[in-house]
């Protein structure tokens, strides 16, 4: 898949069935691709260590930073 150097990568629940260490390894690997492709993550769980520019919460159509989303999740 990455051999063709796609411009857009879409990940749908990419870490939902991974244990924590594997999800963190996934995030580190994906972080190396930052700036080389547009990446869209469809997820209920943002992997620890994943570096993103924007987060869109589709349930209420809000735009927030990753930090704001994580702070809100900690409150719930």
N, C-alpha and C positions, 0 to 999 in steps of 0.2 A: 504494500500500500504506500509506504513512504518512499519507495524507490522512484516513483514517478514525480516526486516533489509537488504534491497537491497544494493549491493555494488556500483551500478551506478543508479543515478537519472537523467532523462532527462526532462527538462522543456522547452516546446515550446510556446513562447509568453505568459508566465505565468502571466505577469502583464499588458498585453496590454489593458485589459478592466477594470482595477481596478482604483479607485480614489487614489490620492496621499497617504492619511493616511493608506489605506488598503495595498497598495504596500509596504509602509515602514514597516508595521506589518509583511507582508509576508517575507521581507528581514531579519527582526530580527529573525523570526522563523527559516528560512533557515540557518542563521548564526550559530545557535545552533547545526546544523548537520555537520558543517565544521569539516573535519578530520575523520568523521565516514562513509562517502560515497563520491565517486567521483560524482560531479554534473556538468552537462552540461546544459548551458542556451542558447537557440536559441531565440534571441530577437533583436528588433530594439531599445529597451529602457532598459538601465540598471537601476534597481530600486535603488533609493537613499538609502544608508546605507548597500547595499549588499557587503559583503567582499569576494573578489575573488583573486586568485593567478595569473591567466593569462587571457588575453583577446585575441582572435583571430578574426580579422576583415576579413571575407571571401571574401568581395567584391574585395579586392586587395591583398589577401593572406598575410597580414601583421600581425605580432605578436607585441603586445604592452601591457603595464600595464594598469590597469583600469584608473589610473590618466592620462596617455597619451591620452587615448581614450576620456575621459571627457574634457580634455583641447582642443583637436581637435574639439570636438562637440561644445564647447563654441565659437570657432573661426568662425564656419559656421553659 
